[in-house]
Amino acid sequence: MLHGDVLGERARLTPAKTALVDVATGARYSYAELDARAVRAARVLREPLGLAKGDRFGILAGNRVEFLDLLFATPKAGVVLVPLGTRLTAHELEHVVRDSGMRGLVYGGELRDTAKELQSLVRREHWLAFDEPDSPRDRRFGALADELPARPDWRRESCHPEDLYALLYTSGTTGKPKGVMIPQRMVAWNGYNTVASWALREDDVSPIYTPLYHAGGLGAFLVPIVTIGGTIVLHKGFDPAEVWRTIERERCTVVLGVPTIWKMLLEAPEFQGVDLRHVRFLISGGAPLPEYLIDAYQARGVVFKQGYGLTEVGVNCFAMTVEDSARKKGSIGKPLMFTEARLVDESGQEVAEGEVGELLLHGPHVSLGYWRNPEATAAAIDPQGFFHTGDLARRDAEGFFTIAGRKKDMLISGGVNVYPAEIEAELLQHPGVQDAAVAGAPDPKWGEVGVAFVVRRPGVTLDGAALAAHLDGRLARYKIPRDFVFVEALPRTPYGKVVKSELQRLYTRPPGGGGA
């Protein structure tokens, strides 16, 4: 029966293979050792804590081996894991704790203050710590594991493919976060199909430096690499110099990042000298990828691909070959095997080749919807099982898809559709622009116009007129922003998406500051 215990299955097949390298400690774990840790964590959940199949249990911690222990313990215990965002306040986390109905959570020492405040806001049965507890009443998770009696006959919980593996809460850029119901089937399928469609190999080595609490931490590349029996290199956090050193030292072969991270890695001094001969490909996801980044990495002789995914449909939904990554630069590729993709207009009719439409996805990688929110689930997943992504895309004659932007981001100026991602890509081509985002603003004549929020490169003098001149000739005049606002930094989610609602709240002056 299909279940999400990919670590247990892989450990059964290749127990001696190196599964994990912990950068923080230098420790290396075989599949057998990592699986034994996960079994102990599963027993803690079921025995001293007394959690039953289907109970929810939270984790508030940064990247660490113990996080992986719980992540892989979930399908063994039948308990539903609820990872909590480490950048959120206790007030924001209170909603997730209450909404999920978790019976307890475990926290890392670096988040002790947040956990303490959270305890004052909401009562739960179990509060545990990975490190020294904040309160005498809190227990240490590792101590409970150490006290477990030997149970060589212990067997994992029997899980159905549609039983929940985790609740992954969306970033909540528009309203309260919603818990995405991730079933066992979805996790296992992510592993199998990514391996097959991305041609992953058992000798692949992949670093993880993005947050494990995010869907990307689970699905790209953690579960796929474990499925094929490769090696994960776990970073505690993101440090460009450390990442480049580790990629070289551990001879990493496949590397995932988001555009913001790829930009920071590109600008790091180590980039020009790092040995990348062992890298099979780099891949970007999480947000639209500017082509200048692709060009810069390809100039170093490495393959650079762009992927696509959402928490609700798995983070790996498209693929392309090495050859196509250069030939179809900027495309996200073709849908993975057994993934059906449609592009539809506002009336639900499929759009013509080359036209922009909303991307709909259907297949074994689609989630069950939103936890205790049937209205939101029905709005996102239609009766035919297609998930409405809210992303706009085009499909060419060869079946390759290119993202045009978010449906909610799209501007309608004078009755004409304008896609911010297209404008942002051109702005980023200006040598004085470090970062840029375009959002809509009300206009009495046109209904809506674009406003560009721009981060200058250090030491650069740049104004709106210069940027408007840069765009003139590259874009139709109706697409050129009517105003340019210079900011110190763009507000982003932990996975690199610009929070445009925050930018729109910042904008107060009327259009006309240097546009066309």
Secondary structure in CASP SS format (residue, H / E / C, confidence):
PFRMAT SS
TARGET T0000
AUTHOR 0000-0000-0000
METHOD secondary structure of the structure
MODEL  1
M C 1.00
L C 1.00
H C 1.00
G C 1.00
D C 1.00
V H 1.00
L H 1.00
G H 1.00
E H 1.00
R H 1.00
A H 1.00
R H 1.00
L H 1.00
T C 1.00
P C 1.00
A C 1.00
K C 1.00
T E 1.00
A E 1.00
L E 1.00
V E 1.00
D E 1.00
V C 1.00
A C 1.00
T C 1.00
G C 1.00
A C 1.00
R E 1.00
Y E 1.00
S E 1.00
Y H 1.00
A H 1.00
E H 1.00
L H 1.00
D H 1.00
A H 1.00
R H 1.00
A H 1.00
V H 1.00
R H 1.00
A H 1.00
A H 1.00
R H 1.00
V H 1.00
L H 1.00
R H 1.00
E C 1.00
P C 1.00
L C 1.00
G C 1.00
L C 1.00
A C 1.00
K C 1.00
G C 1.00
D C 1.00
R E 1.00
F E 1.00
G E 1.00
I E 1.00
L E 1.00
A C 1.00
G C 1.00
N C 1.00
R C 1.00
V H 1.00
E H 1.00
F H 1.00
L H 1.00
D H 1.00
L H 1.00
L H 1.00
F H 1.00
A H 1.00
T H 1.00
P H 1.00
K H 1.00
A H 1.00
G C 1.00
V C 1.00
V E 1.00
L E 1.00
V E 1.00
P E 1.00
L C 1.00
G C 1.00
T C 1.00
R C 1.00
L C 1.00
T C 1.00
A H 1.00
H H 1.00
E H 1.00
L H 1.00
E H 1.00
H H 1.00
V H 1.00
V H 1.00
R H 1.00
D H 1.00
S H 1.00
G C 1.00
M C 1.00
R C 1.00
G E 1.00
L E 1.00
V E 1.00
Y E 1.00
G C 1.00
G H 1.00
E H 1.00
L H 1.00
R H 1.00
D H 1.00
T H 1.00
A H 1.00
K H 1.00
E H 1.00
L H 1.00
Q H 1.00
S H 1.00
L H 1.00
V C 1.00
R C 1.00
R C 1.00
E C 1.00
H E 1.00
W E 1.00
L E 1.00
A E 1.00
F C 1.00
D C 1.00
E C 1.00
P C 1.00
D C 1.00
S C 1.00
P C 1.00
R C 1.00
D C 1.00
R E 1.00
R E 1.00
F H 1.00
G H 1.00
A H 1.00
L H 1.00
A H 1.00
D H 1.00
E C 1.00
L C 1.00
P C 1.00
A C 1.00
R C 1.00
P C 1.00
D C 1.00
W C 1.00
R C 1.00
R C 1.00
E C 1.00
S C 1.00
C C 1.00
H C 1.00
P C 1.00
E C 1.00
D C 1.00
L E 1.00
Y E 1.00
A E 1.00
L E 1.00
L E 1.00
Y E 1.00
T C 1.00
S C 1.00
G C 1.00
T C 1.00
T C 1.00
G C 1.00
K C 1.00
P C 1.00
K C 1.00
G E 1.00
V E 1.00
M E 1.00
I E 1.00
P E 1.00
Q H 1.00
R H 1.00
M H 1.00
V H 1.00
A H 1.00
W H 1.00
N H 1.00
G H 1.00
Y H 1.00
N H 1.00
T H 1.00
V H 1.00
A H 1.00
S H 1.00
W H 1.00
A C 1.00
L C 1.00
R C 1.00
E C 1.00
D C 1.00
D C 1.00
V E 1.00
S E 1.00
P E 1.00
I E 1.00
Y C 1.00
T C 1.00
P C 1.00
L C 1.00
Y C 1.00
H C 1.00
A H 1.00
G H 1.00
G H 1.00
L H 1.00
G H 1.00
A C 1.00
F C 1.00
L H 1.00
V H 1.00
P H 1.00
I H 1.00
V H 1.00
T H 1.00
I H 1.00
G C 1.00
G C 1.00
T E 1.00
I E 1.00
V E 1.00
L E 1.00
H C 1.00
K C 1.00
G C 1.00
F C 1.00
D C 1.00
P H 1.00
A H 1.00
E H 1.00
V H 1.00
W H 1.00
R H 1.00
T H 1.00
I H 1.00
E H 1.00
R H 1.00
E C 1.00
R C 1.00
C C 1.00
T C 1.00
V E 1.00
V E 1.00
L E 1.00
G E 1.00
V C 1.00
P H 1.00
T H 1.00
I H 1.00
W H 1.00
K H 1.00
M H 1.00
L H 1.00
L H 1.00
E H 1.00
A C 1.00
P H 1.00
E H 1.00
F H 1.00
Q H 1.00
G C 1.00
V C 1.00
D C 1.00
L C 1.00
R C 1.00
H C 1.00
V C 1.00
R C 1.00
F E 1.00
L E 1.00
I E 1.00
S E 1.00
G C 1.00
G C 1.00
A C 1.00
P C 1.00
L C 1.00
P C 1.00
E H 1.00
Y H 1.00
L H 1.00
I H 1.00
D H 1.00
A H 1.00
Y H 1.00
Q H 1.00
A C 1.00
R C 1.00
G C 1.00
V C 1.00
V C 1.00
F E 1.00
K E 1.00
Q E 1.00
G C 1.00
Y C 1.00
G C 1.00
L C 1.00
T H 1.00
E H 1.00
V H 1.00
G C 1.00
V C 1.00
N C 1.00
C C 1.00
F E 1.00
A E 1.00
M C 1.00
T C 1.00
V H 1.00
E H 1.00
D H 1.00
S H 1.00
A H 1.00
R H 1.00
K C 1.00
K C 1.00
G C 1.00
S C 1.00
I C 1.00
G E 1.00
K E 1.00
P E 1.00
L C 1.00
M C 1.00
F C 1.00
T C 1.00
E E 1.00
A E 1.00
R E 1.00
L E 1.00
V E 1.00
D C 1.00
E C 1.00
S C 1.00
G C 1.00
Q C 1.00
E E 1.00
V C 1.00
A C 1.00
E C 1.00
G C 1.00
E C 1.00
V C 1.00
G E 1.00
E E 1.00
L E 1.00
L E 1.00
L E 1.00
H E 1.00
G C 1.00
P C 1.00
H C 1.00
V C 1.00
S C 1.00
L C 1.00
G C 1.00
Y E 1.00
W C 1.00
R C 1.00
N C 1.00
P H 1.00
E H 1.00
A H 1.00
T H 1.00
A H 1.00
A H 1.00
A H 1.00
I E 1.00
D C 1.00
P C 1.00
Q C 1.00
G C 1.00
F C 1.00
F E 1.00
H E 1.00
T E 1.00
G E 1.00
D E 1.00
L E 1.00
A E 1.00
R E 1.00
R E 1.00
D C 1.00
A C 1.00
E C 1.00
G C 1.00
F C 1.00
F E 1.00
T E 1.00
I E 1.00
A E 1.00
G E 1.00
R E 1.00
K C 1.00
K C 1.00
D C 1.00
M C 1.00
L E 1.00
I E 1.00
S E 1.00
G C 1.00
G C 1.00
V E 1.00
N E 1.00
V E 1.00
Y C 1.00
P H 1.00
A H 1.00
E H 1.00
I H 1.00
E H 1.00
A H 1.00
E H 1.00
L H 1.00
L C 1.00
Q C 1.00
H C 1.00
P C 1.00
G C 1.00
V E 1.00
Q E 1.00
D E 1.00
A E 1.00
A E 1.00
V E 1.00
A E 1.00
G E 1.00
A E 1.00
P E 1.00
D E 1.00
P C 1.00
K C 1.00
W C 1.00
G E 1.00
E E 1.00
V E 1.00
G E 1.00
V E 1.00
A E 1.00
F E 1.00
V E 1.00
V E 1.00
R E 1.00
R C 1.00
P C 1.00
G C 1.00
V C 1.00
T C 1.00
L C 1.00
D C 1.00
G H 1.00
A H 1.00
A H 1.00
L H 1.00
A H 1.00
A H 1.00
H H 1.00
L H 1.00
D E 1.00
G C 1.00
R C 1.00
L E 1.00
A C 1.00
R H 1.00
Y H 1.00
K H 1.00
I C 1.00
P C 1.00
R C 1.00
D E 1.00
F E 1.00
V E 1.00
F E 1.00
V C 1.00
E C 1.00
A C 1.00
L C 1.00
P C 1.00
R E 1.00
T C 1.00
P C 1.00
Y C 1.00
G C 1.00
K C 1.00
V E 1.00
V C 1.00
K H 1.00
S H 1.00
E H 1.00
L H 1.00
Q H 1.00
R H 1.00
L H 1.00
Y C 1.00
T C 1.00
R C 1.00
P C 1.00
P C 1.00
G C 1.00
G E 1.00
G E 1.00
G C 1.00
A C 1.00
END
